[in-house]
Amino acid sequence: ALTAARGKAPGANRAAVEAALLKGAEGLHAEGNSKAAVAIYRDLHGSSGSEMIRVAAWRGLVISDRSRRASLVTEALLGEDRALHPVALKTIRELNDPAVIKTCVSKWSRLPATAQLAVLDAHLRSGANAMSTVRLAMNSPHGAVRVAAWQGLGEIGDASAVQPLARAAASSSGTERDAAREALARLHGQGA
């Protein structure tokens, strides 16, 4: 009924109907009916409605549609839709989804610095072995990503981290050098 009313509703009423559809989709997902929720989210995301509704529908779609989650997130991180980008950055950090992290890592060189930081952060927070992502970040052309890599290496690194950290501490400057030095001081584990 709401879907039919949406097409006929004028401006302000249409926004209220779309907000009610979002709320309904959230309820369907919470009740375990992800298929119905996905259909509503997909329709709202593809509509010409407000940007706020479209972005909220995208997020709901990502949460509800596990089969397309990884591709939806990477497309948003790589795409031109500036409204989706910050939501995708937040969502990847919240999901703790290894498939999303893996897909994003596979596109690493194409990701902007903000997305590389989010992927690295998500991988480090996941509790999974993030060393491969840290190594990618160590070689990023973006200084902020390298700084985050040195910080991450200080948290998860072992004796094998000493050489790259020492090299960065000796050859880098500013924030990057300081991050490498601090990470060296925080290293733990056998041989560190």
Helices and strands as residue ranges (DSSP letters): H 2-8, H 11-30, H 34-45, H 51-64, H 69-78, H 84-95, H 98-106, G 108-110, H 113-126, H 131-138, H 143-156, G 159-161, H 162-171, H 174-186
